Amino acid sequence: MLSDLRTQAGLTQADVAKTLGISPSTLGRIEKGRKDIDDELLSRARRGV
């Protein structure tokens, strides 16, 4: 779901990861459900920061 939204927006994992201050591999694990997203990261994602 998360990766679908990202790709529909025309963004790469690197784009989103850089904005959120995480590595693309961490974002990949989050998208695949292998890593939970913490509250701080979720807050940054909601703000687009």
Secondary structure, 3 states (H helix, E strand, C coil): CHHHHHHHCCCCHHHHHHHHCCCHHHHHHHHCCCCCCCHHHHHHHHHCC
